[in-house]
Amino acid sequence: MSKQRTPRGGSGRLAGRVAWISGATSGIGEATAELFAREGAKVAIVGRRLELGRRIAARINRRTPGAALALACDVSAESAVAQSIADTVAQFGRLDILVNNAGIVEIGDLHTQTEAQWDRVMAVNVKSMFFAFKHAFPHLRAARRGYVVNVGSISSFVGQARTPVYTTSKHAILGLTRSIALDYAASGIRCNCVCPGITETPMLWEHLNVRPDPRAALDERLSRVAMGVSLSPLDVAKSILYFSCEDSAGVTGTSLTIDCGYLTAAEWRCTGPTAFQKKP
Ligand SMILES: NC(=O)c1ccc[n+]([C@@H]2O[C@H](COP(=O)([O-])OP(=O)(O)OC[C@H]3O[C@@H](n4cnc5c(N)ncnc54)[C@H](O)[C@@H]3O)[C@@H](O)[C@H]2O)c1
């Protein structure tokens, strides 16, 4: 007897669609893969950690009406990206959605950075998007409607202390997003950028753990956020979903900042508690 699969809250918005999601073995990428599969998509979990990807894929295959496949890929290597896209299409028969989410951060003043550090961050955060688009393009065009979602950051708009290469890479993503939107609209492809604020993922804690008291460092940052809270990976995944389906019909070349109000004020001290800080 075939296994009964329960949609668990999904409304089938991505039924029949296939998505390639980079950096999907943790944080925002993992939440996006799970949300997409809940909406009926078949998802390629693309990342460097194959065993972890396989565990996530098994969980998604168990719990959602969609399907998942784990693929090992260093997104800074063109041949690996090309192979992962070919494997996705071989397994699922098509490709509709590209989510360029993988990213890394280097913390340090610019004059202390090496050329290798600069090249690595730019390769993982930006060049990977060029590789992925280049190899996905024939499939996105063949699908007649293609969706590209690039993950930027609030660092796409403002400087953040001691992350000069990351900030440069995230600004560059906005330019790439607009270029793709313009040049490929004729092929039925829309391209947009999601720009998260403080999101509780391994990357955030990597950033905070260099501080003597990471929890106090997070609270200090949140005191500059209007809503006074951080985002969950699922909060960001929902914005990625919006750009990956016809809910965002007509929207291309734009960015959506999802930051709990972080960038709304030049100066702000949240004295709280805000209604968002109270447990529902
Ligand atoms: N967490 C935040 O506060 C925050 C804020 C703004 C933007 N972002 C962006 O969100 C995206 C996802 O980050 P996250 O917060 O979920 O952190 P994360 O560290 O959990 O996710 C990043 C993922 O990218 C993968 N990755 C890194 N290098 C890779 C490579 N060479 N090839 C393949 N995969 C690689 C990692 O393994 C990881 O799974 C990143 O682009 C990040 O810049 C995060």
The ligand as an SDF file (V2000), in Angstrom:
LIG
                    3D

 44 48  0  0  0  0  0  0  0  0999 V2000
   21.6300   34.3610    9.4150 N   0  0  0  0  0  0  0  0  0  0  0  0
   21.5510   35.6460    9.1420 C   0  0  0  0  0  0  0  0  0  0  0  0
   21.3850   36.4690   10.0650 O   0  0  0  0  0  0  0  0  0  0  0  0
   21.5990   36.1240    7.7060 C   0  0  0  0  0  0  0  0  0  0  0  0
   21.3350   37.4800    7.4740 C   0  0  0  0  0  0  0  0  0  0  0  0
   21.3780   37.9550    6.1790 C   0  0  0  0  0  0  0  0  0  0  0  0
   21.6660   37.0960    5.1260 C   0  0  0  0  0  0  0  0  0  0  0  0
   21.9210   35.7860    5.3760 N   0  0  0  0  0  0  0  0  0  0  0  0
   22.2330   34.9310    4.2170 C   0  0  0  0  0  0  0  0  0  0  0  0
   21.4180   33.7900    4.2160 O   0  0  0  0  0  0  0  0  0  0  0  0
   22.0650   32.7610    3.4720 C   0  0  0  0  0  0  0  0  0  0  0  0
   21.9510   31.4720    4.2560 C   0  0  0  0  0  0  0  0  0  0  0  0
   22.6900   31.5940    5.4510 O   0  0  0  0  0  0  0  0  0  0  0  0
   22.1840   31.0360    6.8600 P   0  0  0  0  0  0  0  0  0  0  0  0
   22.0070   32.1860    7.7400 O   0  0  0  0  0  0  0  0  0  0  0  0
   21.0750   30.0820    6.6610 O   0  0  0  0  0  0  0  0  0  0  0  0
   23.5070   30.3250    7.3940 O   0  0  0  0  0  0  0  0  0  0  0  0
   24.0280   28.8350    7.2890 P   0  0  0  0  0  0  0  0  0  0  0  0
   25.4810   28.9120    7.6040 O   0  0  0  0  0  0  0  0  0  0  0  0
   23.1540   27.9400    8.0590 O   0  0  0  0  0  0  0  0  0  0  0  0
   23.8030   28.5130    5.7440 O   0  0  0  0  0  0  0  0  0  0  0  0
   24.7490   28.6990    4.7500 C   0  0  0  0  0  0  0  0  0  0  0  0
   24.8180   27.4260    3.9580 C   0  0  0  0  0  0  0  0  0  0  0  0
   25.6910   27.6030    2.8470 O   0  0  0  0  0  0  0  0  0  0  0  0
   26.4780   26.4390    2.7380 C   0  0  0  0  0  0  0  0  0  0  0  0
   27.7180   26.7160    2.0260 N   0  0  0  0  0  0  0  0  0  0  0  0
   28.7310   27.5060    2.3960 C   0  0  0  0  0  0  0  0  0  0  0  0
   29.7140   27.4510    1.4910 N   0  0  0  0  0  0  0  0  0  0  0  0
   29.2950   26.6080    0.5150 C   0  0  0  0  0  0  0  0  0  0  0  0
   29.8500   26.1420   -0.6880 C   0  0  0  0  0  0  0  0  0  0  0  0
   31.0720   26.5220   -1.0830 N   0  0  0  0  0  0  0  0  0  0  0  0
   29.1430   25.2820   -1.4480 N   0  0  0  0  0  0  0  0  0  0  0  0
   27.9250   24.8580   -1.0540 C   0  0  0  0  0  0  0  0  0  0  0  0
   27.3270   25.2710    0.0760 N   0  0  0  0  0  0  0  0  0  0  0  0
   28.0200   26.1400    0.8460 C   0  0  0  0  0  0  0  0  0  0  0  0
   26.7400   26.0250    4.1860 C   0  0  0  0  0  0  0  0  0  0  0  0
   27.1720   24.6940    4.2910 O   0  0  0  0  0  0  0  0  0  0  0  0
   25.3770   26.2600    4.7920 C   0  0  0  0  0  0  0  0  0  0  0  0
   24.5530   25.1290    4.6360 O   0  0  0  0  0  0  0  0  0  0  0  0
   23.4970   33.2410    3.2210 C   0  0  0  0  0  0  0  0  0  0  0  0
   23.6220   33.6890    1.8920 O   0  0  0  0  0  0  0  0  0  0  0  0
   23.6280   34.3840    4.1890 C   0  0  0  0  0  0  0  0  0  0  0  0
   24.5720   35.3470    3.7570 O   0  0  0  0  0  0  0  0  0  0  0  0
   21.8940   35.2740    6.6380 C   0  0  0  0  0  0  0  0  0  0  0  0
  1  2  1  0
  2  3  2  0
  2  4  1  0
  4  5  1  0
  4 44  2  0
  5  6  2  0
  6  7  1  0
  7  8  2  0
  8  9  1  0
  8 44  1  0
  9 10  1  0
  9 42  1  0
 10 11  1  0
 11 12  1  0
 11 40  1  0
 12 13  1  0
 13 14  1  0
 14 15  2  0
 14 16  1  0
 14 17  1  0
 17 18  1  0
 18 19  2  0
 18 20  1  0
 18 21  1  0
 21 22  1  0
 22 23  1  0
 23 24  1  0
 23 38  1  0
 24 25  1  0
 25 26  1  0
 25 36  1  0
 26 27  1  0
 26 35  1  0
 27 28  2  0
 28 29  1  0
 29 30  1  0
 29 35  2  0
 30 31  1  0
 30 32  2  0
 32 33  1  0
 33 34  2  0
 34 35  1  0
 36 37  1  0
 36 38  1  0
 38 39  1  0
 40 41  1  0
 40 42  1  0
 42 43  1  0
M  CHG  2   8   1  16  -1
M  END
$$$$
